[in-house]
Amino acid sequence: MAGLQELRFPEEKPLLRGQDATELDNSDAFLVAVDTDWKEHDIETPYGLLHVVIRGSPKGNRPAILTYHDVGLNHKLCFSTFFDFEDMQEITKHFVVCHVDAPGQQVGASQFPQGYQFPSMEQLAAMLPSVVQHFGFKYVIGIGVGAGAYVLAKFALIFPDLVEGLVLMNIDPNGKGWIDWAATKLSGLTSTLPDTVLTHLFSQEELMNNTELVQSYRQQIGNVVNQANLQLFWNMYNSRRDLDINRPGTVPNAKTLRCPVMLVVGDNAPAEDGVVECNSKLDPTSTTFLKMADSGGLPQVTQPGKLTEAFKYFLQGMGYIAHLKDRRLSGGAVPSASMTRLARSRTASLTSASSVDGSRPQPCTHSHSESSEGLGQVNHTMEVSC
């Protein structure tokens, strides 16, 4: 990993410069009212009910942010720390946010009846269009962790027109071989289910130190998530097939993710090798690989600030902007952020965000530069440590 570059994130930074308050206030995508109420729904899908928690309502062409949690968790255990982070709230209050719980994994879920067939990973992905259709989303920006990242990647492969971008944390694109399968079975015989799942979620260093975070998750996985339902999800995840993606040009008719992707993994995380391999199979012109130092197996929990800043830059590369109004310009009102879509395109742009020809900037590949230079440049995959 000698080519890694150190990345430092500032405390506060607008996503794009050069936009004035008048332009944003007149934008048809500006969100005036922010709905802070979370509403629960059970959505009918071809493969059973999905529990969904949503905030806000669709407006214009703005995508929804849709999350999918890892095995052993639910949307609260997986994403609460990240989405409750103050800077992340400044971003998400301008989008519809939709948290999806895998079948039977939500708080208070009833145990599935004996003989229930848990959906395959492909079927879990095929349940998501029902959510998109139910709420009237035009497309989504997906944020997935582990098993949830796999589901969202499969969703994007099957329904590419519904996915605007993906943030995939701890994704493993490979199915389990016989040796891995046998090791998992053996672990299940000698360890409790929560302890078995913990080896998937946390680094060996974290487990050996038995940190407070590990202890907390061991308790919550055992008490909050229905154990019989979790066992079914765990078994299905470990029976997954290869994601079947290849970098364009490496094999004939290669299939890969067509949207911008940010891959995220913590240092020494159990998923590190899988994320590195996934990175090698994606289009380098639309993929960013972010390796986060001092974050362990759950970077969204241990480093929400750094991940939030990375997410800001990811949105910037897709053509979204944020503008913090100056108190003096807004007549003393509390500064607020607004975010809008500049253009929708599947291709990287060679046009700078400060183009003098008056045309609107197109989405460009995510860049980690702290200056405005090169915002419109096409960047290849970067491996960065922060």
C-alpha positions as CSV (number, residue, x, y, z in Angstrom):
1,M,0.0,0.0,0.0
2,A,3.0,2.3,-0.6
3,G,1.0,4.4,-3.0
4,L,-1.5,5.5,-0.4
5,Q,-1.9,9.3,0.0
6,E,-2.7,10.9,3.3
7,L,-6.0,12.8,3.2
8,R,-6.9,15.5,5.7
9,F,-10.5,16.7,5.9
10,P,-11.3,20.3,7.0
11,E,-13.9,20.8,9.7
12,E,-16.3,22.8,7.4
13,K,-16.2,23.1,3.7
14,P,-18.9,23.8,1.0
15,L,-19.1,21.2,-1.6
16,L,-18.7,23.6,-4.5
17,R,-17.6,27.1,-4.7
18,G,-18.7,29.9,-6.9
19,Q,-22.5,29.7,-6.3
20,D,-24.3,32.7,-4.9
21,A,-27.4,32.7,-2.7
22,T,-29.7,34.1,-5.4
23,E,-28.9,31.3,-7.8
24,L,-29.7,28.7,-5.1
25,D,-32.8,30.4,-3.8
26,N,-34.2,30.4,-7.3
27,S,-33.4,26.8,-8.0
28,D,-36.4,24.6,-8.6
29,A,-34.7,21.9,-6.5
30,F,-34.2,24.0,-3.4
31,L,-35.8,22.4,-0.4
32,V,-37.6,25.0,1.6
33,A,-39.3,22.9,4.3
34,V,-37.5,20.2,6.0
35,D,-39.5,17.3,7.4
36,T,-37.7,15.9,10.5
37,D,-40.3,13.3,11.3
38,W,-39.5,9.7,10.7
39,K,-42.3,7.5,9.5
40,E,-42.4,3.7,9.5
41,H,-43.8,1.6,6.7
42,D,-44.2,-2.0,5.8
43,I,-43.9,-2.3,2.0
44,E,-45.3,-5.3,0.0
45,T,-42.7,-6.8,-2.3
46,P,-42.7,-9.9,-4.5
47,Y,-40.7,-11.6,-1.8
48,G,-42.5,-10.5,1.4
49,L,-42.7,-7.4,3.5
50,L,-39.9,-4.9,4.0
51,H,-39.8,-2.6,7.0
52,V,-38.8,0.9,5.9
53,V,-38.2,4.1,7.9
54,I,-38.4,7.3,5.9
55,R,-38.0,11.1,6.4
56,G,-39.2,13.7,3.9
57,S,-41.1,13.5,0.7
58,P,-39.8,13.3,-2.9
59,K,-39.4,16.6,-4.8
60,G,-38.4,17.2,-8.4
61,N,-35.5,15.1,-9.7
62,R,-33.7,15.0,-6.4
63,P,-32.8,11.4,-5.5
64,A,-33.5,9.7,-2.2
65,I,-30.7,8.5,0.0
66,L,-31.5,4.8,0.6
67,T,-29.5,2.7,3.2
68,Y,-29.1,-1.0,3.7
69,H,-27.5,-2.3,6.9
70,D,-25.1,-5.2,7.5
71,V,-26.0,-8.7,8.7
72,G,-26.3,-8.8,12.5
73,L,-27.6,-5.2,12.6
74,N,-30.6,-3.1,11.6
75,H,-30.8,0.5,10.4
76,K,-30.5,1.9,13.9
77,L,-27.5,-0.2,15.0
78,C,-25.8,0.4,11.7
79,F,-26.5,4.0,10.8
80,S,-27.7,6.0,13.8
81,T,-24.3,7.3,14.8
82,F,-23.5,8.3,11.2
83,F,-26.8,10.0,10.3
84,D,-27.1,11.7,13.7
85,F,-23.7,13.4,13.2
86,E,-24.3,17.1,13.0
87,D,-22.6,17.7,9.6
88,M,-24.3,14.7,8.1
89,Q,-27.6,16.1,9.1
90,E,-26.8,19.3,7.3
91,I,-26.6,17.2,4.1
92,T,-29.4,14.7,4.6
93,K,-32.0,17.3,5.6
94,H,-32.1,18.3,1.9
95,F,-32.9,14.8,0.7
96,V,-35.4,12.1,1.4
97,V,-33.7,9.5,3.6
98,C,-35.0,6.0,3.5
99,H,-33.6,3.3,5.8
100,V,-34.4,-0.3,4.7
101,D,-34.3,-3.2,7.2
102,A,-33.7,-6.6,5.9
103,P,-36.7,-9.0,6.5
104,G,-37.2,-9.7,10.1
105,Q,-34.2,-7.7,11.3
106,Q,-36.0,-4.5,12.6
107,V,-36.5,-3.8,16.3
108,G,-39.4,-5.8,17.6
109,A,-39.7,-8.0,14.5
110,S,-41.8,-11.2,15.0
111,Q,-40.0,-14.5,14.5
112,F,-40.5,-16.1,11.1
113,P,-42.6,-19.3,11.2
114,Q,-40.8,-22.7,11.0
115,G,-40.0,-23.5,7.4
116,Y,-39.9,-19.9,6.3
117,Q,-37.6,-19.5,3.3
118,F,-35.5,-16.3,3.7
119,P,-35.0,-14.4,0.4
120,S,-31.7,-14.9,-1.4
121,M,-29.3,-12.0,-1.8
122,E,-30.6,-11.6,-5.4
123,Q,-34.2,-11.6,-4.1
124,L,-33.4,-9.0,-1.4
125,A,-32.1,-6.7,-4.2
126,A,-35.2,-7.4,-6.3
127,M,-37.4,-6.2,-3.4
128,L,-36.0,-2.7,-3.5
129,P,-37.9,-1.5,-6.7
130,S,-41.1,-1.9,-4.7
131,V,-39.8,0.6,-2.2
132,V,-38.7,3.0,-4.9
133,Q,-42.1,2.7,-6.6
134,H,-44.1,3.0,-3.4
135,F,-42.6,6.3,-2.5
136,G,-42.3,7.7,-6.0
137,F,-38.5,8.0,-6.0
138,K,-37.0,8.6,-9.5
139,Y,-33.7,7.1,-8.4
140,V,-31.6,6.7,-5.3
141,I,-28.1,7.2,-3.8
142,G,-27.4,4.0,-2.0
143,I,-25.4,3.7,1.2
144,G,-24.7,0.1,2.2
145,V,-22.5,-1.8,4.7
146,G,-21.3,-5.4,4.3
147,A,-24.3,-7.5,3.4
148,G,-26.3,-4.4,2.7
149,A,-23.5,-3.1,0.3
150,Y,-23.7,-6.4,-1.6
151,V,-27.5,-6.1,-1.9
152,L,-27.3,-2.5,-3.1
153,A,-24.6,-3.4,-5.7
154,K,-26.7,-6.3,-6.9
155,F,-29.7,-3.9,-7.1
156,A,-27.6,-1.4,-9.2
157,L,-26.6,-4.2,-11.6
158,I,-30.2,-5.4,-12.1
159,F,-31.8,-1.9,-12.1
160,P,-29.1,0.5,-13.2
161,D,-31.5,3.3,-14.1
162,L,-32.8,3.5,-10.5
163,V,-29.4,4.1,-8.9
164,E,-27.6,7.5,-9.1
165,G,-24.6,6.6,-7.0
166,L,-23.4,4.1,-4.4
167,V,-21.4,4.3,-1.2
168,L,-20.3,0.7,-0.4
169,M,-18.7,0.0,2.9
170,N,-17.0,-3.3,3.7
171,I,-18.3,-5.0,0.5
172,D,-17.1,-8.5,-0.4
173,P,-18.0,-9.3,-4.0
174,N,-17.0,-12.9,-3.7
175,G,-19.2,-15.9,-2.7
176,K,-17.9,-18.2,0.0
177,G,-15.9,-21.3,-1.1
178,W,-16.1,-24.7,0.6
179,I,-13.3,-23.9,3.0
180,D,-14.9,-20.6,4.1
181,W,-18.3,-22.3,4.4
182,A,-16.8,-25.1,6.6
183,A,-15.1,-22.6,8.8
184,T,-18.3,-20.6,9.2
185,K,-20.2,-23.8,10.1
186,L,-17.5,-24.8,12.7
187,S,-17.6,-21.3,14.2
188,G,-21.3,-21.6,14.6
189,L,-20.9,-24.8,16.6
190,T,-18.3,-23.4,19.0
191,S,-19.5,-19.8,19.4
192,T,-22.8,-18.0,20.0
193,L,-24.4,-16.3,17.0
194,P,-23.6,-12.8,18.3
195,D,-19.9,-13.7,18.7
196,T,-19.8,-15.3,15.3
197,V,-21.3,-12.2,13.7
198,L,-18.9,-10.0,15.6
199,T,-16.0,-11.6,13.7
200,H,-17.6,-10.3,10.5
201,L,-18.1,-6.8,11.8
202,F,-14.9,-6.0,13.7
203,S,-11.2,-6.3,13.2
204,Q,-9.2,-8.9,15.2
205,E,-7.5,-6.1,17.1
206,E,-10.9,-4.7,18.2
207,L,-12.1,-8.2,19.2
208,M,-8.9,-9.0,21.2
209,N,-9.1,-5.7,23.0
210,N,-12.8,-6.3,23.7
211,T,-13.4,-2.6,23.3
212,E,-16.5,-1.0,24.8
213,L,-17.9,-0.7,21.3
214,V,-17.5,-4.5,20.8
215,Q,-19.2,-5.2,24.1
216,S,-22.0,-2.9,23.3
217,Y,-22.7,-4.5,19.9
218,R,-22.4,-8.0,21.4
219,Q,-25.2,-7.1,23.8
220,Q,-27.4,-5.3,21.3
221,I,-27.0,-8.0,18.6
222,G,-28.1,-10.6,21.2
223,N,-31.0,-8.5,22.6
224,V,-32.3,-6.3,19.9
225,V,-32.3,-8.5,16.8
226,N,-34.4,-11.6,16.7
227,Q,-31.9,-14.4,16.8
228,A,-33.8,-16.9,14.7
229,N,-34.4,-14.3,12.0
230,L,-30.7,-13.3,12.2
231,Q,-29.6,-16.9,11.7
232,L,-31.6,-17.0,8.5
233,F,-30.1,-13.8,7.2
234,W,-26.6,-14.9,8.3
235,N,-27.0,-18.3,6.5
236,M,-28.2,-16.6,3.3
237,Y,-25.4,-14.1,3.3
238,N,-22.8,-16.8,3.6
239,S,-24.5,-18.7,0.7
240,R,-24.2,-15.7,-1.6
241,R,-22.8,-16.0,-5.1
242,D,-20.0,-13.9,-6.6
243,L,-21.3,-10.5,-7.5
244,D,-20.3,-11.2,-11.2
245,I,-18.6,-7.9,-12.0
246,N,-15.5,-7.2,-14.1
247,R,-13.6,-4.1,-15.0
248,P,-14.6,-2.9,-18.5
249,G,-12.1,-4.1,-21.1
250,T,-10.8,-7.0,-19.1
251,V,-13.4,-9.6,-20.4
252,P,-15.8,-9.5,-23.3
253,N,-19.2,-8.0,-22.4
254,A,-18.0,-7.2,-18.9
255,K,-20.7,-6.2,-16.4
256,T,-19.9,-3.6,-13.8
257,L,-21.6,-0.8,-11.9
258,R,-22.5,2.1,-14.2
259,C,-22.9,4.7,-11.5
260,P,-20.3,6.6,-9.5
261,V,-19.1,4.4,-6.6
262,M,-17.2,5.2,-3.3
263,L,-15.7,2.2,-1.7
264,V,-15.0,2.5,2.0
265,V,-13.1,0.2,4.4
266,G,-11.4,0.6,7.7
267,D,-7.8,-0.4,8.2
268,N,-7.4,-4.0,9.3
269,A,-11.1,-4.5,8.9
270,P,-12.2,-8.1,8.1
271,A,-13.6,-6.9,4.8
272,E,-10.4,-5.2,3.6
273,D,-9.3,-7.8,1.1
274,G,-12.8,-8.0,-0.4
275,V,-13.1,-4.3,-0.8
276,V,-9.7,-4.2,-2.5
277,E,-10.8,-6.9,-4.9
278,C,-14.1,-5.1,-5.6
279,N,-12.1,-2.0,-6.4
280,S,-10.1,-3.9,-9.0
281,K,-13.3,-4.9,-10.8
282,L,-14.9,-1.5,-11.1
283,D,-14.5,1.3,-13.6
284,P,-11.5,3.4,-12.4
285,T,-12.9,6.5,-13.9
286,S,-16.0,6.5,-11.7
287,T,-14.7,4.8,-8.6
288,T,-13.1,6.1,-5.4
289,F,-11.5,3.8,-2.9
290,L,-11.3,5.3,0.6
291,K,-9.3,3.4,3.3
292,M,-9.9,5.0,6.7
293,A,-7.3,4.8,9.4
294,D,-8.2,4.3,13.0
295,S,-11.7,3.2,12.1
296,G,-11.7,-0.6,12.5
297,G,-14.6,-2.6,11.1
298,L,-17.4,0.0,11.4
299,P,-16.1,3.3,10.0
300,Q,-19.6,4.8,10.0
301,V,-19.7,4.3,13.8
302,T,-16.1,5.1,14.8
303,Q,-15.3,7.9,12.3
304,P,-18.6,9.6,11.3
305,G,-16.9,12.9,10.8
306,K,-14.4,11.7,8.3
307,L,-17.0,9.7,6.5
308,T,-19.3,12.6,6.3
309,E,-16.7,14.8,4.7
310,A,-15.9,12.0,2.2
311,F,-19.6,11.8,1.4
312,K,-19.7,15.5,0.8
313,Y,-16.9,15.2,-1.8
314,F,-18.7,12.2,-3.4
315,L,-21.9,14.3,-3.8
316,Q,-19.8,17.1,-5.2
317,G,-18.4,14.8,-7.9
318,M,-21.9,13.8,-8.8
319,G,-22.9,17.4,-9.5
320,Y,-24.6,18.3,-6.2
321,I,-23.6,21.5,-4.4
322,A,-23.9,22.9,-1.0
323,H,-23.9,26.6,-0.1
324,L,-23.7,28.0,3.4
325,K,-25.5,31.3,3.5
326,D,-23.5,34.1,5.2
327,R,-25.3,35.7,8.2
328,R,-24.7,39.1,6.7
329,L,-26.3,38.1,3.4
330,S,-29.4,36.6,4.9
331,G,-30.3,39.5,7.2
332,G,-29.2,37.9,10.4
333,A,-30.9,34.5,9.9
334,V,-29.1,31.4,11.1
335,P,-26.9,30.1,8.3
336,S,-28.4,27.2,6.4
337,A,-27.3,24.8,3.8
338,S,-29.0,24.1,0.5
339,M,-28.2,21.5,-2.0
340,T,-29.4,21.0,-5.6
341,R,-28.7,18.8,-8.6
342,L,-26.9,20.6,-11.4
343,A,-27.1,17.9,-14.0
344,R,-27.7,14.2,-14.4
345,S,-25.2,12.3,-16.5
346,R,-23.6,8.9,-16.4
347,T,-20.4,10.1,-17.9
348,A,-17.5,12.0,-16.4
349,S,-17.2,15.6,-17.5
350,L,-14.2,17.5,-18.8
351,T,-15.9,20.8,-18.1
352,S,-14.7,22.7,-15.0
353,A,-17.2,23.8,-12.4
354,S,-16.1,27.3,-13.2
355,S,-16.6,27.0,-16.9
356,V,-16.7,30.4,-18.7
357,D,-19.1,29.3,-21.4
358,G,-22.1,29.5,-19.1
359,S,-23.0,25.8,-19.4
360,R,-23.9,24.0,-16.2
361,P,-21.2,21.7,-14.8
362,Q,-21.7,18.0,-15.4
363,P,-21.1,15.3,-12.8
364,C,-17.5,14.4,-12.6
365,T,-15.5,11.7,-10.9
366,H,-15.1,12.3,-7.1
367,S,-11.9,14.1,-6.2
368,H,-10.3,14.4,-2.8
369,S,-8.5,17.6,-3.6
370,E,-8.9,20.4,-1.0
371,S,-8.6,23.1,-3.7
372,S,-11.1,23.9,-6.5
373,E,-8.5,23.1,-9.1
374,G,-9.4,20.0,-11.2
375,L,-13.0,19.8,-10.1
376,G,-13.9,18.9,-13.6
377,Q,-11.0,16.6,-14.3
378,V,-11.5,12.9,-14.8
379,N,-9.7,11.1,-12.0
380,H,-8.8,7.4,-11.9
381,T,-9.5,5.4,-8.8
382,M,-7.6,6.7,-5.8
383,E,-6.5,4.9,-2.7
384,V,-6.4,7.3,0.2
385,S,-5.9,7.0,3.8
386,C,-7.4,9.4,6.3
